[in-house]
Amino acid sequence: MIQFSTAVKNERLAAIATAIDAGESPASFVVYSGTRPSPGAAVTDQVALATLEVPQPFAADISSGVLTGAGFEEVMADADGEATWARLVDGEGGWVMDLDVGIEGSGADVTISSTTIYRGIITRISRIIFAEA
């Protein structure tokens, strides 16, 4: 396994934060139902369940190989469905990353208490944390 110094890990995480902050508008974190498309591919029949505005600047702290994002404002869900994946896009709508969504303990990139989303329920993300192994 490749091992990186903490300085390299922090630089890689800073590049992720910069990509999220690209553009004048805030980035978006969109939770979807349906099959996750190929990385960065167009969304087709997947349903956007909730769209959260990403704080700008995104990074609250980068240290010791961990990027901790700033806190999010809660929103109301836009649609009913089963959350299966999420997409982070920058402020210009450019693809940054796709992530699996699952219940706590599932090992998914994004964990939530229930993947069943109902239109109008409060949707909140406490923080996004990326950690380099």
Accessible surface in RSA format (square Angstrom, percent):
REM  Atomic radii and reference values for relative SASA: ProtOr
REM  Chains: A
REM  Algorithm: Lee & Richards
REM  Probe-radius: 1.40
REM  Slices: 20
REM RES _ NUM      All-atoms   Total-Side   Main-Chain    Non-polar    All polar
REM                ABS   REL    ABS   REL    ABS   REL    ABS   REL    ABS   REL
RES MET A   1   198.38 102.7 114.92  76.1  83.46 198.7 122.23 103.9  76.16 100.9
RES ILE A   2   132.97  75.7 113.96  84.9  19.01  45.8 119.66  86.2  13.31  36.1
RES GLN A   3   130.85  73.2 102.18  74.7  28.66  68.2  56.24 119.7  74.60  56.6
RES PHE A   4    76.11  38.1  61.70  38.2  14.42  37.5  65.87  39.9  10.25  29.3
RES SER A   5    65.57  55.4  46.85  62.5  18.72  43.1  54.16 115.3  11.41  16.0
RES THR A   6    70.73  50.3  65.49  66.4   5.24  12.5  31.30  42.0  39.43  59.6
RES ALA A   7    69.23  63.7  59.08  91.2  10.16  23.1  65.47  92.2   3.76  10.0
RES VAL A   8    64.07  42.2  62.88  56.9   1.19   2.9  64.07  55.7   0.00   0.0
RES LYS A   9    33.73  16.5  33.73  20.7   0.00   0.0   1.50   1.4  32.22  34.3
RES ASN A  10    35.16  24.2  34.07  32.9   1.08   2.6  12.88  31.0  22.28  21.5
RES GLU A  11   124.20  71.3 119.27  90.2   4.93  11.7  43.30  83.8  80.90  66.1
RES ARG A  12   109.14  45.8 103.67  52.8   5.48  13.0  38.69  52.9  70.45  42.7
RES LEU A  13     3.14   1.8   3.14   2.2   0.00   0.0   3.14   2.2   0.00   0.0
RES ALA A  14    34.18  31.4  32.91  50.8   1.27   2.9  33.53  47.2   0.65   1.7
RES ALA A  15    62.45  57.4  49.80  76.9  12.65  28.8  56.82  80.0   5.62  14.9
RES ILE A  16    51.05  29.1  48.30  36.0   2.76   6.6  50.95  36.7   0.10   0.3
RES ALA A  17     6.96   6.4   6.96  10.7   0.00   0.0   6.96   9.8   0.00   0.0
RES THR A  18    96.20  68.4  90.63  91.9   5.56  13.3  68.40  91.9  27.80  42.0
RES ALA A  19    42.01  38.6  33.10  51.1   8.91  20.3  40.93  57.6   1.07   2.8
RES ILE A  20     0.37   0.2   0.15   0.1   0.22   0.5   0.15   0.1   0.22   0.6
RES ASP A  21    36.72  25.7  29.02  28.9   7.70  18.2  17.28  40.7  19.44  19.4
RES ALA A  22    40.02  36.8  29.93  46.2  10.09  23.0  40.02  56.4   0.00   0.0
RES GLY A  23    25.12  31.0   0.00   N/A  25.12  31.0   6.58  18.1  18.54  41.5
RES GLU A  24   175.98 101.0 146.87 111.1  29.11  69.3  66.30 128.2 109.68  89.6
RES SER A  25    58.84  49.7  55.07  73.5   3.77   8.7  19.27  41.0  39.57  55.4
RES PRO A  26    48.41  35.3  39.49  36.0   8.93  32.4  39.49  32.6   8.93  55.5
RES ALA A  27     2.76   2.5   0.69   1.1   2.07   4.7   0.72   1.0   2.05   5.4
RES SER A  28    30.09  25.4  30.08  40.1   0.01   0.0   3.81   8.1  26.29  36.8
RES PHE A  29     3.35   1.7   3.35   2.1   0.00   0.0   3.35   2.0   0.00   0.0
RES VAL A  30    14.73   9.7  14.73  13.3   0.00   0.0  14.73  12.8   0.00   0.0
RES VAL A  31    12.37   8.1  12.37  11.2   0.00   0.0  12.37  10.7   0.00   0.0
RES TYR A  32    22.47  10.5  22.47  12.8   0.00   0.0   2.64   2.0  19.83  24.4
RES SER A  33    16.93  14.3  16.93  22.6   0.00   0.0   8.02  17.1   8.92  12.5
RES GLY A  34    37.98  46.8   0.00   N/A  37.98  46.8  31.90  87.5   6.08  13.6
RES THR A  35   115.03  81.8 104.21 105.6  10.82  25.8  73.26  98.4  41.77  63.1
RES ARG A  36    83.88  35.2  65.43  33.4  18.45  43.9  22.04  30.1  61.83  37.5
RES PRO A  37    22.85  16.7   8.22   7.5  14.62  53.2  18.70  15.4   4.15  25.8
RES SER A  38    76.87  65.0  64.22  85.7  12.65  29.1  29.55  62.9  47.32  66.3
RES PRO A  39   101.66  74.1  81.37  74.2  20.30  73.8  81.37  67.2  20.30 126.1
RES GLY A  40    29.88  36.8   0.00   N/A  29.88  36.8   5.76  15.8  24.12  54.0
RES ALA A  41    38.93  35.8  28.06  43.3  10.87  24.7  38.87  54.7   0.06   0.2
RES ALA A  42    78.32  72.0  57.79  89.2  20.54  46.7  67.31  94.8  11.02  29.2
RES VAL A  43    52.85  34.8  28.08  25.4  24.78  59.7  28.08  24.4  24.78  67.2
RES THR A  44   108.35  77.1  74.48  75.5  33.87  80.7  71.70  96.3  36.65  55.4
RES ASP A  45   126.11  88.3 100.31  99.8  25.80  61.0  49.37 116.2  76.74  76.5
RES GLN A  46    21.30  11.9   7.87   5.7  13.44  32.0   1.32   2.8  19.98  15.2
RES VAL A  47    67.89  44.7  64.92  58.8   2.96   7.1  67.86  59.0   0.03   0.1
RES ALA A  48    38.99  35.8  29.41  45.4   9.58  21.8  29.41  41.4   9.58  25.4
RES LEU A  49     0.12   0.1   0.12   0.1   0.00   0.0   0.12   0.1   0.00   0.0
RES ALA A  50     0.87   0.8   0.87   1.3   0.00   0.0   0.87   1.2   0.00   0.0
RES THR A  51    57.06  40.6  46.10  46.7  10.96  26.1  36.19  48.6  20.87  31.6
RES LEU A  52     0.11   0.1   0.11   0.1   0.00   0.0   0.11   0.1   0.00   0.0
RES GLU A  53   112.24  64.4 103.43  78.2   8.82  21.0  29.67  57.4  82.57  67.4
RES VAL A  54     0.85   0.6   0.41   0.4   0.44   1.1   0.41   0.4   0.44   1.2
RES PRO A  55    29.08  21.2  17.15  15.6  11.93  43.4  29.02  24.0   0.06   0.4
RES GLN A  56    75.59  42.3  40.46  29.6  35.14  83.7  21.72  46.2  53.87  40.9
RES PRO A  57    98.21  71.6  94.29  86.0   3.92  14.2  94.61  78.1   3.60  22.4
RES PHE A  58     0.00   0.0   0.00   0.0   0.00   0.0   0.00   0.0   0.00   0.0
RES ALA A  59    33.46  30.8  16.74  25.8  16.72  38.0  16.74  23.6  16.72  44.3
RES ALA A  60    63.26  58.2  24.25  37.4  39.02  88.8  32.57  45.9  30.70  81.3
RES ASP A  61    72.69  50.9  66.37  66.1   6.32  14.9  25.60  60.3  47.08  47.0
RES ILE A  62    52.10  29.6  26.33  19.6  25.77  62.1  26.33  19.0  25.77  69.9
RES SER A  63    49.60  41.9  47.28  63.1   2.32   5.3  31.17  66.4  18.43  25.8
RES SER A  64    93.68  79.2  68.88  91.9  24.80  57.1  35.56  75.7  58.12  81.4
RES GLY A  65     1.12   1.4   0.00   N/A   1.12   1.4   0.78   2.1   0.33   0.7
RES VAL A  66    50.42  33.2  50.15  45.4   0.27   0.7  50.15  43.6   0.27   0.7
RES LEU A  67     0.00   0.0   0.00   0.0   0.00   0.0   0.00   0.0   0.00   0.0
RES THR A  68    31.02  22.1  31.02  31.4   0.00   0.0  18.87  25.3  12.15  18.4
RES GLY A  69     0.00   0.0   0.00   N/A   0.00   0.0   0.00   0.0   0.00   0.0
RES ALA A  70    24.14  22.2  23.29  35.9   0.85   1.9  24.14  34.0   0.00   0.0
RES GLY A  71    39.75  49.0   0.00   N/A  39.75  49.0  19.84  54.4  19.91  44.6
RES PHE A  72    24.92  12.5   0.09   0.1  24.83  64.6   0.63   0.4  24.29  69.5
RES GLU A  73   143.94  82.6 139.47 105.5   4.47  10.6  58.87 113.9  85.06  69.5
RES GLU A  74    87.53  50.3  68.03  51.5  19.50  46.4  25.17  48.7  62.36  50.9
RES VAL A  75    42.57  28.0  35.18  31.9   7.39  17.8  42.57  37.0   0.00   0.0
RES MET A  76   115.17  59.6 104.75  69.3  10.42  24.8  65.30  55.5  49.87  66.1
RES ALA A  77     4.73   4.3   0.00   0.0   4.73  10.8   0.00   0.0   4.73  12.5
RES ASP A  78    73.77  51.7  64.25  63.9   9.53  22.5  26.81  63.1  46.96  46.8
RES ALA A  79    13.88  12.8  13.88  21.4   0.00   0.0  13.88  19.5   0.00   0.0
RES ASP A  80    86.98  60.9  70.62  70.3  16.36  38.7  25.12  59.1  61.86  61.7
RES GLY A  81    24.40  30.1   0.00   N/A  24.40  30.1  22.54  61.8   1.86   4.2
RES GLU A  82    84.25  48.4  80.76  61.1   3.48   8.3  49.35  95.5  34.90  28.5
RES ALA A  83     2.24   2.1   0.00   0.0   2.24   5.1   0.00   0.0   2.24   5.9
RES THR A  84    55.26  39.3  45.75  46.4   9.51  22.7  47.36  63.6   7.90  11.9
RES TRP A  85     0.52   0.2   0.52   0.3   0.00   0.0   0.52   0.3   0.00   0.0
RES ALA A  86     0.00   0.0   0.00   0.0   0.00   0.0   0.00   0.0   0.00   0.0
RES ARG A  87    16.91   7.1  16.91   8.6   0.00   0.0   5.47   7.5  11.44   6.9
RES LEU A  88     0.21   0.1   0.21   0.2   0.00   0.0   0.21   0.1   0.00   0.0
RES VAL A  89    26.83  17.7  26.83  24.3   0.00   0.0  26.83  23.3   0.00   0.0
RES ASP A  90    21.13  14.8  18.18  18.1   2.94   7.0   0.00   0.0  21.13  21.1
RES GLY A  91    17.51  21.6   0.00   N/A  17.51  21.6   0.91   2.5  16.60  37.2
RES GLU A  92   140.89  80.9 102.57  77.6  38.32  91.2  41.37  80.0  99.53  81.3
RES GLY A  93    52.08  64.2   0.00   N/A  52.08  64.2  26.54  72.8  25.54  57.2
RES GLY A  94    31.37  38.7   0.00   N/A  31.37  38.7  30.61  84.0   0.76   1.7
RES TRP A  95   113.41  45.5  84.66  41.0  28.75  67.5  84.67  45.1  28.75  46.6
RES VAL A  96    29.19  19.2   7.97   7.2  21.22  51.1  11.58  10.1  17.61  47.8
RES MET A  97    33.46  17.3  32.66  21.6   0.80   1.9  27.32  23.2   6.14   8.1
RES ASP A  98    15.00  10.5   0.72   0.7  14.28  33.8   0.72   1.7  14.28  14.2
RES LEU A  99    18.14  10.1  18.14  13.0   0.00   0.0  18.14  12.7   0.00   0.0
RES ASP A 100    66.69  46.7  66.69  66.4   0.00   0.0  12.28  28.9  54.41  54.3
RES VAL A 101    13.60   8.9   0.67   0.6  12.93  31.2   0.67   0.6  12.93  35.1
RES GLY A 102     9.72  12.0   0.00   N/A   9.72  12.0   9.72  26.7   0.00   0.0
RES ILE A 103    94.24  53.6  93.13  69.4   1.12   2.7  93.13  67.1   1.12   3.0
RES GLU A 104   117.74  67.6 100.65  76.1  17.09  40.7  33.51  64.8  84.22  68.8
RES GLY A 105    83.63 103.1   0.00   N/A  83.63 103.1  42.90 117.7  40.73  91.2
RES SER A 106    63.54  53.7  20.92  27.9  42.63  98.2  32.30  68.8  31.24  43.8
RES GLY A 107    74.39  91.7   0.00   N/A  74.39  91.7  42.34 116.2  32.05  71.8
RES ALA A 108    24.80  22.8   6.68  10.3  18.13  41.2  14.13  19.9  10.67  28.3
RES ASP A 109    92.16  64.6  53.94  53.7  38.21  90.4  14.87  35.0  77.29  77.1
RES VAL A 110    27.32  18.0  24.16  21.9   3.16   7.6  27.32  23.7   0.00   0.0
RES THR A 111    64.84  46.1  41.88  42.5  22.96  54.7  14.75  19.8  50.08  75.7
RES ILE A 112    46.53  26.5  42.38  31.6   4.15  10.0  46.53  33.5   0.00   0.0
RES SER A 113    99.88  84.4  70.95  94.7  28.93  66.6  40.73  86.7  59.15  82.9
RES SER A 114    57.12  48.3  49.69  66.3   7.43  17.1  36.13  76.9  20.99  29.4
RES THR A 115    19.02  13.5  17.71  18.0   1.32   3.1   6.90   9.3  12.12  18.3
RES THR A 116    52.83  37.6  46.15  46.8   6.69  15.9  25.55  34.3  27.28  41.2
RES ILE A 117    13.10   7.5  12.69   9.5   0.41   1.0  12.69   9.1   0.41   1.1
RES TYR A 118   127.16  59.4 127.16  72.3   0.00   0.0  91.44  68.7  35.71  44.0
RES ARG A 119   159.84  67.1 139.49  71.1  20.35  48.5  53.66  73.3 106.18  64.4
RES GLY A 120    28.61  35.3   0.00   N/A  28.61  35.3  17.90  49.1  10.72  24.0
RES ILE A 121    67.34  38.3  61.05  45.5   6.30  15.2  67.31  48.5   0.04   0.1
RES ILE A 122    84.53  48.1  62.99  46.9  21.54  51.9  62.99  45.4  21.54  58.4
RES THR A 123    18.63  13.2  15.27  15.5   3.36   8.0  18.45  24.8   0.17   0.3
RES ARG A 124   154.98  65.1 128.88  65.7  26.11  62.2  45.85  62.7 109.13  66.1
RES ILE A 125    28.66  16.3  22.93  17.1   5.73  13.8  26.45  19.1   2.21   6.0
RES SER A 126    90.25  76.3  71.26  95.1  18.99  43.8  46.36  98.7  43.89  61.5
RES ARG A 127   120.20  50.5  99.44  50.7  20.76  49.4  20.49  28.0  99.71  60.4
RES ILE A 128    21.80  12.4  18.75  14.0   3.05   7.3  21.80  15.7   0.00   0.0
RES ILE A 129   104.83  59.7  76.67  57.1  28.16  67.9  76.67  55.2  28.16  76.4
RES PHE A 130    32.51  16.3  29.66  18.4   2.85   7.4  32.51  19.7   0.00   0.0
RES ALA A 131    75.57  69.5  41.87  64.6  33.70  76.7  42.26  59.5  33.31  88.2
RES GLU A 132    37.23  21.4  19.86  15.0  17.36  41.3   7.06  13.7  30.17  24.6
RES ALA A 133   105.87  97.3  60.57  93.5  45.30 103.0  88.06 124.0  17.81  47.2
END  Absolute sums over single chains surface
CHAIN  1 A     7336.0       5511.6       1824.3       4160.0       3176.0
END  Absolute sums over all chains
TOTAL          7336.0       5511.6       1824.3       4160.0       3176.0
